[in-house]
């Protein structure tokens, strides 16, 4: 049996075998989010304020990659909807009712229609335009109390294996590529990220990691 690590003031601590606690375990109120609840879908306040110039959006879905996106559009465009309301000069989200859409989404994702799901999004770019993209496979499920209309009890993922996330040592050694709408988010060894255009490999944005 190996000796247990000791925590001592000022000493070096080997952290390669530590697991990085992933975002799915924490509240992310300041991150853009997309929620499915019963027959209602909505973005959160952070989302409508992130796309500050978009009063109307279209919902786009990539069935293969399991990604949903909000793309800004004009008031007169087909399939767009007004996703924001303004009060005292501040933007707030408006929900949209669509049971057939919710049931289709639940079938595609193998979700339980009696649960609420919330997916965290990222601001990305598509054809030079800002959009919000949401990884549906990373959505958090919550139990929904049908009688009381509440859904506050978080469900652990069905395939949770007791791990809080990747080990720090593995994370630092791995190059991770995630493609969203023609762009690649490249995580490099120093913990920073670059958003790279697939068309010309130019760096669109540098993101400093922790």
C-alpha positions in Angstrom: 0.0 0.0 0.0 1.5 3.3 -1.1 2.0 6.1 1.5 -0.7 8.7 1.6 0.2 12.2 0.3 0.9 14.6 3.1 -0.1 18.3 2.9 2.7 20.3 4.3 3.2 24.1 4.2 5.5 25.2 1.4 6.2 21.7 0.0 5.8 20.6 -3.6 2.6 18.6 -4.3 2.5 16.2 -7.3 -0.9 16.8 -9.0 -0.7 14.7 -12.2 -3.1 12.1 -10.6 -5.6 14.7 -9.4 -8.8 14.9 -11.3 -10.1 18.2 -12.7 -13.6 18.8 -11.5 -15.6 19.5 -14.7 -18.1 22.3 -15.2 -21.1 19.9 -15.3 -21.0 19.6 -11.5 -21.4 23.3 -10.8 -24.0 26.1 -11.3 -23.1 28.3 -14.3 -25.4 31.2 -14.0 -23.2 33.6 -15.9 -22.7 31.2 -18.8 -25.1 31.2 -21.8 -27.5 28.3 -21.4 -30.3 26.6 -23.3 -33.1 24.9 -21.3 -35.7 22.3 -22.3 -38.5 22.1 -19.7 -41.8 20.3 -20.5 -43.0 21.8 -23.7 -41.0 25.0 -23.3 -37.5 26.0 -24.5 -35.6 29.1 -23.5 -32.2 30.7 -23.4 -31.0 32.4 -20.2 -30.3 36.0 -19.5 -26.5 35.5 -20.1 -27.3 34.2 -23.6 -29.5 37.1 -24.8 -27.1 39.6 -23.4 -24.1 37.9 -25.1 -25.7 38.4 -28.5 -26.6 42.0 -27.6 -27.6 43.1 -31.1 -29.9 40.1 -31.9 -33.6 40.5 -31.1 -34.5 37.6 -33.4 -32.8 34.2 -33.8 -33.2 30.9 -35.7 -32.6 27.6 -34.0 -30.2 25.3 -35.9 -29.5 21.7 -35.1 -26.7 19.4 -36.2 -28.2 15.9 -35.7 -24.8 14.2 -36.3 -22.7 16.3 -33.9 -25.6 16.8 -31.4 -25.1 20.6 -31.4 -27.8 23.2 -31.2 -27.1 26.8 -32.2 -28.9 30.2 -32.0 -28.2 32.2 -35.1 -29.2 35.9 -35.3 -31.7 36.8 -38.0 -34.0 39.7 -38.9 -37.7 40.0 -37.9 -39.0 39.1 -41.3 -36.9 36.0 -41.9 -38.8 32.6 -42.0 -38.4 30.5 -38.9 -36.9 33.2 -36.7 -38.4 34.2 -33.4 -38.2 37.0 -30.9 -36.2 35.6 -28.0 -35.7 38.7 -25.9 -37.8 41.3 -24.0 -36.5 44.6 -22.6 -37.3 46.0 -19.2 -35.7 49.2 -17.8 -33.2 49.1 -20.6 -32.0 45.5 -19.8 -32.4 42.4 -21.9 -34.2 39.3 -20.6 -35.1 36.0 -22.3 -38.5 35.0 -23.7 -39.5 31.4 -23.7 -40.9 29.5 -26.7 -43.5 26.8 -26.5 -43.2 23.9 -28.9 -44.1 20.4 -27.7 -43.4 18.7 -31.1 -40.0 20.3 -31.1 -39.2 19.2 -27.5 -40.4 15.6 -28.2 -38.3 15.4 -31.4 -35.3 16.7 -29.5 -35.8 14.2 -26.7 -36.1 11.4 -29.1 -32.9 12.5 -30.9 -30.9 12.7 -27.7 -32.6 9.8 -25.9 -33.8 12.2 -23.2 -36.7 11.6 -20.7 -39.4 14.2 -21.6 -40.4 14.3 -17.9 -37.0 15.8 -17.0 -35.6 19.2 -17.5 -32.3 19.6 -19.4 -29.8 22.5 -19.5 -26.9 22.8 -21.9 -24.1 25.4 -21.6 -23.1 27.3 -24.7 -20.2 29.1 -26.2 -20.0 32.1 -28.4 -18.7 31.0 -31.8 -18.6 32.3 -35.3 -20.3 31.0 -38.5 -19.6 32.6 -41.8 -18.2 35.7 -40.0 -21.3 36.1 -37.7 -21.5 35.6 -34.0 -23.7 32.6 -32.9 -24.3 30.6 -29.7 -23.5 26.9 -29.9 -24.6 24.3 -27.3 -23.3 20.8 -26.9 -26.5 18.8 -26.2 -24.5 15.7 -25.2 -23.2 17.7 -22.2 -26.6 18.8 -21.0 -27.4 18.5 -17.3 -30.6 16.5 -16.5 -32.9 17.5 -13.6 -35.8 15.6 -12.2 -39.1 17.5 -12.8 -41.9 17.3 -10.2 -45.0 17.2 -12.4 -47.4 18.0 -9.6 -45.5 21.0 -8.2 -43.9 22.1 -11.5 -40.4 22.1 -9.9 -37.2 20.6 -11.3 -34.4 21.3 -8.9 -32.9 17.8 -8.2 -29.9 17.2 -10.5 -29.4 13.7 -11.9 -25.9 12.4 -12.3 -25.1 11.2 -15.8 -26.2 7.6 -16.3 -22.7 6.6 -17.4 -21.0 8.4 -14.4 -18.1 6.1 -13.3 -17.0 7.9 -10.1 -14.6 10.3 -11.9 -14.9 14.0 -11.4 -13.0 14.6 -14.7 -9.8 14.0 -16.6 -6.5 13.6 -14.6 -4.4 16.8 -14.6 -1.4 15.0 -16.1 -3.4 13.6 -19.0 -5.1 16.9 -19.6 -1.8 18.8 -19.9 -0.4 16.2 -22.4 -3.4 16.0 -24.7 -4.3 18.2 -27.6 -8.1 18.5 -27.8 -9.9 19.4 -30.9 -13.6 20.3 -30.9 -15.2 21.5 -34.1 -18.2 24.0 -34.0 -19.6 25.5 -37.2 -16.5 25.6 -39.2 -14.1 26.5 -36.4 -11.8 24.4 -34.2 -11.2 25.1 -30.5 -7.6 24.0 -30.0 -6.5 23.4 -26.4 -2.7 23.6 -26.2 -0.2 22.4 -23.6 0.0 25.6 -21.6 -3.7 25.5 -20.8 -4.7 28.3 -23.3 -7.1 27.9 -26.2 -7.2 29.2 -29.7 -10.2 29.4 -32.0 -9.0 28.6 -35.5 -10.8 29.1 -38.8 -10.9 25.8 -40.8 -11.0 27.7 -44.1 -7.6 29.4 -43.8 -6.2 28.1 -40.5 -6.0 31.7 -39.2 -6.3 32.2 -35.4 -9.6 34.0 -34.8 -9.3 34.3 -31.0 -6.9 33.5 -28.2 -8.4 32.3 -24.9 -6.2 32.2 -21.8 -6.8 29.1 -19.7 -6.2 28.5 -15.9 
